[in-house]
């Protein structure tokens, strides 16, 4: 049987863990896969790949250190790189061209009509609020709806996202397929002595509550701080809150909340871009992972937590409730409800047996329903339906 040739396209490398995991899983199911992106920088998975990687986009832009200049230069470089992509794909002749993101919809919409002459187009809509609500430039929103309408089929990760996308684009449900995001189990392979590097004095011997990810207002770190401050005193002495990630919002107001609540000495701040191996180390050491989001479609952070078998406390928003079963894999709380979050934290941190039982349920979820083997099979079935 002829191998399916699949081009997975993420020009800005916006979701490299997802791109990599999908490409590996498709290749392991017998597809010939090429991942089209920009230079993956110092990612630990770039050796011995079962798929081909085309470093086509932003070869000039990435050499510029100034972020503002880089944003505009990227917009100028994108059309020329899209021409290069069209030439490469025309020669390679894929069966499916599977986009993950559209960095510049006004430009992408023009090229999608050309790409569609090569092969059917599929778009994974990771977030039904474009660019997670924080575009680098307003220019990224121009032509978005028109570009989205160029695709033959759409993949979303949750039923919540499917309904939202159908409303936004007036799509018939037969053009949108729900395929869950897989648990990022490859992070487990990255554990090394890096774990010792983050053992600051205030972490030793403490139970660890972990919030990890880019800090943005919708992620509810302020709510988490308020809830953490309500832990019973006897329990609070044994717990540390780790807030880890690159800030895309002012951080001083959050630090001020911690000082006002008298918990500053119980909060460990690591406010920077965290390398992949360190991400793995943080999750390996965590006792519970908290996602106090105000809104979300689906969370890659959740998929790392599941890979490490960590109980999760999450807001009941978006697609999180479609993955986390309340009382089984952790707890679901009302978004913005400080008291409910505090009660969930208290319950899960005070009961070691409950926490272990939840961890086992999470691990089963990651290894079965949310395995990348399962995701790849569903994706290939969709490809064949489109081609058929």
C-alpha positions as CSV (number, residue, x, y, z in Angstrom):
1,X,0.0,0.0,0.0
2,X,1.3,3.5,-0.9
3,X,2.5,5.5,2.1
4,X,0.5,8.7,2.8
5,X,2.7,11.7,2.3
6,X,1.8,14.3,5.0
7,X,3.2,17.9,5.3
8,X,2.7,19.3,8.8
9,X,3.1,23.1,8.6
10,X,3.8,25.4,11.6
11,X,5.8,28.4,10.1
12,X,6.5,30.1,13.4
13,X,7.1,26.9,15.5
14,X,4.3,28.1,17.7
15,X,3.6,24.6,19.1
16,X,6.7,22.6,18.6
17,X,5.9,19.9,21.2
18,X,2.6,19.2,19.4
19,X,4.1,19.3,16.0
20,X,6.9,16.9,17.0
21,X,4.6,14.5,18.7
22,X,2.1,14.4,15.8
23,X,4.9,14.0,13.2
24,X,6.5,11.1,15.2
25,X,3.2,9.4,15.7
26,X,2.2,9.7,12.0
27,X,5.6,8.3,10.9
28,X,5.3,5.4,13.3
29,X,1.9,4.6,11.7
30,X,3.6,4.3,8.3
31,X,3.2,7.8,6.9
32,X,6.0,9.7,5.2
33,X,6.0,13.0,7.1
34,X,7.7,16.4,6.6
35,X,7.5,19.1,9.3
36,X,7.7,22.6,7.8
37,X,8.7,25.2,10.3
38,X,11.4,27.6,11.4
39,X,14.6,26.6,13.1
40,X,13.6,24.6,16.3
41,X,16.4,26.2,18.2
42,X,17.9,24.1,21.0
43,X,15.2,21.5,21.2
44,X,16.2,18.1,22.7
45,X,14.3,16.1,20.1
46,X,16.1,17.3,16.9
47,X,18.3,14.2,16.6
48,X,17.3,10.9,15.1
49,X,13.9,12.0,13.9
50,X,11.6,9.6,12.1
51,X,10.3,12.4,9.9
52,X,12.0,15.1,7.7
53,X,12.2,18.7,8.9
54,X,12.2,21.6,6.5
55,X,13.7,24.8,8.0
56,X,12.1,27.2,5.5
57,X,10.7,30.1,7.5
58,X,12.3,33.3,8.9
59,X,16.0,32.5,8.4
60,X,16.8,36.3,8.4
61,X,14.3,37.3,11.1
62,X,15.6,34.9,13.8
63,X,19.1,36.5,13.6
64,X,17.6,39.9,14.8
65,X,17.7,40.4,18.6
66,X,15.2,43.3,18.8
67,X,11.8,41.8,19.4
68,X,9.8,44.7,17.9
69,X,11.9,44.8,14.7
70,X,11.8,41.0,14.5
71,X,8.0,41.1,14.5
72,X,7.8,43.4,11.4
73,X,10.7,41.8,9.6
74,X,8.9,38.5,10.0
75,X,5.9,40.0,8.2
76,X,8.1,41.0,5.3
77,X,9.9,37.7,5.1
78,X,6.7,35.6,5.3
79,X,5.5,35.9,1.7
80,X,8.9,35.0,0.3
81,X,9.2,32.0,2.5
82,X,5.7,31.0,1.5
83,X,6.8,31.0,-2.2
84,X,9.7,28.7,-1.2
85,X,7.2,26.4,0.5
86,X,5.0,26.3,-2.5
87,X,8.0,25.3,-4.7
88,X,9.1,22.6,-2.3
89,X,5.6,21.2,-1.9
90,X,4.9,21.2,-5.6
91,X,8.0,19.0,-6.1
92,X,7.3,16.8,-3.1
93,X,3.6,16.2,-3.9
94,X,2.1,15.5,-0.5
95,X,-1.3,13.8,-0.1
96,X,-2.4,16.2,2.7
97,X,-1.1,19.6,3.8
98,X,-1.9,19.9,7.5
99,X,-1.5,23.5,8.9
100,X,-1.2,24.1,12.6
101,X,-1.2,27.9,12.6
102,X,-1.5,30.9,10.2
103,X,1.0,33.5,11.3
104,X,-0.1,36.2,8.8
105,X,-3.7,35.4,7.6
106,X,-3.8,38.2,5.0
107,X,-0.8,36.7,3.2
108,X,-1.6,33.1,4.0
109,X,-5.0,33.3,2.5
110,X,-3.4,34.1,-0.9
111,X,-1.1,31.2,-0.8
112,X,-3.6,28.7,0.6
113,X,-5.4,28.9,-2.7
114,X,-2.2,27.8,-4.4
115,X,-1.4,25.1,-1.9
116,X,-4.9,23.7,-2.3
117,X,-4.0,22.9,-6.0
118,X,-1.3,20.6,-4.7
119,X,-3.3,18.7,-2.0
120,X,-6.3,19.0,0.3
121,X,-5.8,21.4,3.2
122,X,-6.4,20.6,6.9
123,X,-6.2,23.1,9.7
124,X,-5.9,22.2,13.4
125,X,-7.6,25.0,15.3
126,X,-5.7,24.9,18.6
127,X,-7.5,27.9,20.0
128,X,-10.8,29.4,18.7
129,X,-9.7,32.8,20.0
130,X,-6.9,33.6,17.5
131,X,-3.4,33.7,18.8
132,X,-4.7,32.9,22.3
133,X,-6.1,36.4,22.4
134,X,-2.6,37.9,22.3
135,X,-1.4,38.5,18.7
136,X,2.1,40.0,18.3
137,X,0.5,42.6,16.0
138,X,-3.0,43.7,15.0
139,X,-1.9,42.9,11.5
140,X,-2.2,39.2,12.4
141,X,-6.0,39.6,12.6
142,X,-6.5,41.0,9.1
143,X,-8.0,38.5,6.7
144,X,-8.3,35.8,9.4
145,X,-11.9,34.6,8.6
146,X,-11.2,34.6,4.8
147,X,-8.0,32.5,5.4
148,X,-9.8,30.1,7.7
149,X,-12.4,29.4,5.0
150,X,-9.7,28.1,2.5
151,X,-9.5,24.7,4.2
152,X,-11.1,21.5,3.3
153,X,-11.4,20.2,6.8
154,X,-10.7,21.3,10.4
155,X,-9.4,19.5,13.5
156,X,-10.2,20.7,17.0
157,X,-9.3,19.1,20.3
158,X,-12.6,19.4,22.2
159,X,-16.3,19.4,21.5
160,X,-16.3,22.9,23.1
161,X,-14.0,24.1,20.3
162,X,-16.0,22.4,17.6
163,X,-19.2,24.2,18.6
164,X,-17.3,27.5,18.8
165,X,-15.7,27.1,15.4
166,X,-18.9,26.1,13.7
167,X,-20.6,29.2,15.1
168,X,-17.7,31.5,14.0
169,X,-17.4,30.2,10.5
170,X,-20.9,28.9,9.9
171,X,-19.5,25.5,9.2
172,X,-21.5,22.3,8.8
173,X,-20.4,19.8,11.5
174,X,-19.2,17.3,8.9
175,X,-16.2,19.6,8.2
176,X,-15.0,19.7,11.8
177,X,-13.5,16.7,13.6
178,X,-12.7,16.4,17.2
179,X,-9.3,14.7,17.8
180,X,-7.9,15.1,21.3
181,X,-4.4,16.5,22.0
182,X,-2.1,13.7,23.1
183,X,-0.3,13.6,26.4
184,X,3.3,14.8,25.9
185,X,5.0,11.7,27.1
186,X,8.3,12.4,25.4
187,X,9.0,14.8,28.3
188,X,9.5,11.8,30.5
189,X,12.5,10.9,28.4
190,X,14.2,14.2,29.2
191,X,14.5,13.7,33.0
192,X,18.2,13.8,34.1
193,X,20.2,15.4,36.9
194,X,18.5,18.7,35.9
195,X,16.0,18.0,38.7
196,X,18.7,18.9,41.3
197,X,19.2,22.3,39.6
198,X,15.8,23.6,40.8
199,X,16.0,22.4,44.4
200,X,16.1,25.8,46.0
201,X,16.2,25.8,49.8
202,X,12.5,26.6,50.1
203,X,11.5,23.6,48.0
204,X,13.3,20.9,49.9
205,X,11.0,18.5,51.8
206,X,7.9,20.5,50.8
207,X,4.8,19.4,48.8
208,X,4.8,21.3,45.5
209,X,1.9,23.0,43.8
210,X,2.9,23.8,40.3
211,X,1.7,26.5,37.9
212,X,3.8,26.4,34.7
213,X,3.3,28.3,31.4
214,X,3.5,31.7,29.8
215,X,2.0,34.2,32.3
216,X,-1.0,36.0,30.8
217,X,-4.0,37.6,32.6
218,X,-6.5,34.9,31.5
219,X,-4.5,32.2,33.2
220,X,-5.6,33.3,36.7
221,X,-2.3,33.4,38.7
222,X,-3.9,36.1,40.9
223,X,-6.7,33.7,41.8
224,X,-4.2,30.9,42.6
225,X,-2.3,33.2,45.0
226,X,-5.5,34.1,46.8
227,X,-6.5,30.5,47.1
228,X,-3.1,29.3,48.2
229,X,-3.2,31.9,51.0
230,X,-6.4,30.2,52.4
231,X,-4.7,26.8,53.0
232,X,-4.9,25.8,56.7
233,X,-1.8,27.0,58.6
234,X,-0.8,23.4,59.5
235,X,-0.9,22.4,55.9
236,X,0.6,25.6,54.5
237,X,3.9,25.0,56.4
238,X,4.5,21.9,54.4
239,X,3.7,23.3,50.9
240,X,5.3,25.6,48.4
241,X,3.7,27.2,45.3
242,X,5.9,27.2,42.2
243,X,5.0,29.8,39.6
244,X,7.1,29.1,36.5
245,X,7.1,30.7,33.1
246,X,7.9,33.7,30.9
247,X,5.7,36.7,31.8
248,X,3.6,38.3,29.1
249,X,2.0,40.6,31.7
250,X,3.3,42.9,34.5
251,X,4.5,40.7,37.3
252,X,4.9,43.2,40.1
253,X,1.1,43.2,40.8
254,X,1.2,39.5,41.3
255,X,4.2,39.8,43.7
256,X,2.3,42.5,45.5
257,X,-0.6,40.1,46.0
258,X,1.7,37.5,47.5
259,X,3.2,40.1,49.9
260,X,-0.2,41.4,50.9
261,X,-1.4,37.9,51.7
262,X,1.8,37.1,53.7
263,X,2.7,34.2,51.5
264,X,5.7,35.6,49.6
265,X,8.1,33.2,51.5
266,X,6.0,30.3,50.4
267,X,6.0,31.2,46.7
268,X,8.9,30.2,44.4
269,X,9.1,32.4,41.3
270,X,10.9,31.3,38.2
271,X,10.0,34.0,35.7
272,X,11.8,33.2,32.4
273,X,11.7,31.0,29.4
274,X,12.2,27.5,30.8
275,X,14.1,25.0,28.6
276,X,12.4,21.6,27.9
277,X,14.5,19.6,30.3
278,X,13.7,22.0,33.1
279,X,10.0,21.7,32.2
280,X,10.3,18.0,32.6
281,X,12.1,18.4,36.0
282,X,9.4,20.7,37.4
283,X,6.6,18.3,36.5
284,X,8.4,15.3,37.8
285,X,8.8,17.0,41.2
286,X,5.2,18.4,41.4
287,X,2.6,16.9,43.7
288,X,-0.3,18.7,42.0
289,X,-0.6,20.9,38.9
290,X,-3.1,23.8,38.9
291,X,-4.7,25.4,35.9
292,X,-6.8,28.3,37.3
293,X,-7.7,29.7,33.8
294,X,-10.4,32.1,33.2
295,X,-10.8,30.8,29.6
296,X,-9.1,28.2,27.4
297,X,-9.9,25.8,24.5
298,X,-7.3,23.1,25.5
299,X,-4.0,23.3,27.3
300,X,-0.6,21.8,26.4
301,X,0.4,22.3,30.0
302,X,-2.4,19.9,31.0
303,X,-1.0,17.3,28.5
304,X,2.4,17.5,30.2
305,X,0.9,17.1,33.6
306,X,-1.0,14.0,32.4
307,X,2.2,12.5,30.9
308,X,3.8,12.7,34.4
309,X,0.7,11.2,36.1
310,X,0.1,14.4,38.2
311,X,-3.3,15.1,39.6
312,X,-4.8,18.4,38.2
313,X,-6.9,21.1,39.7
314,X,-8.4,23.0,36.8
315,X,-11.1,25.6,36.1
316,X,-14.2,24.2,34.5
317,X,-13.8,26.1,31.3
318,X,-13.4,25.3,27.6
319,X,-12.3,21.7,26.9
320,X,-10.6,21.1,30.3
321,X,-13.8,19.5,31.7
322,X,-13.9,17.1,28.7
323,X,-10.5,15.6,29.8
324,X,-10.4,16.0,33.6
325,X,-13.1,14.0,35.5
326,X,-13.9,15.7,38.8
327,X,-12.8,13.5,41.7
328,X,-11.1,11.0,39.4
329,X,-8.1,12.8,37.8
330,X,-8.2,15.8,40.2
331,X,-10.8,18.5,40.8
332,X,-12.7,20.9,38.6
333,X,-13.6,24.3,40.1
334,X,-15.6,27.3,39.0
335,X,-13.4,29.8,37.2
336,X,-12.6,32.8,39.4
337,X,-13.9,31.1,42.6
338,X,-11.1,31.5,45.1
339,X,-12.8,29.5,47.9
340,X,-13.5,26.5,45.7
341,X,-9.9,26.4,44.5
342,X,-8.7,26.7,48.1
343,X,-10.9,23.8,49.2
344,X,-9.7,21.6,46.3
345,X,-6.0,22.4,47.1
346,X,-6.6,21.6,50.8
347,X,-8.3,18.3,50.0
348,X,-5.7,17.0,47.5
349,X,-2.7,18.1,49.5
350,X,-3.9,16.7,52.8
351,X,-4.8,13.2,51.5
352,X,-1.8,11.3,50.2
353,X,-3.9,8.2,49.4
354,X,-6.4,10.3,47.3
355,X,-3.5,11.9,45.5
356,X,-1.9,8.6,44.6
357,X,-5.3,7.2,43.4
358,X,-5.8,10.2,41.2
359,X,-2.2,9.9,39.9
360,X,-2.9,6.4,38.8
361,X,-6.1,7.4,37.0
362,X,-4.2,10.2,35.2
363,X,-1.5,7.8,34.1
364,X,-4.0,5.4,32.6
365,X,-5.6,8.3,30.7
366,X,-2.3,9.4,29.2
367,X,-1.3,5.9,28.2
368,X,-4.6,4.9,26.6
369,X,-7.3,7.4,25.5
370,X,-4.8,10.3,25.1
371,X,-1.8,8.3,23.7
372,X,-0.3,9.7,20.5
373,X,-0.8,6.2,18.9
374,X,-4.5,6.7,19.3
375,X,-4.3,10.3,18.1
376,X,-2.3,9.3,15.0
377,X,-4.8,6.6,14.0
378,X,-7.7,9.0,14.3
379,X,-5.9,11.6,12.2
380,X,-4.9,9.1,9.5
381,X,-8.5,7.9,9.3
382,X,-9.6,11.5,8.8
383,X,-6.9,12.0,6.0
384,X,-8.2,8.9,4.2
385,X,-11.8,10.1,4.5
386,X,-10.8,13.5,2.9
387,X,-8.9,11.8,0.1
388,X,-11.6,9.2,-0.4
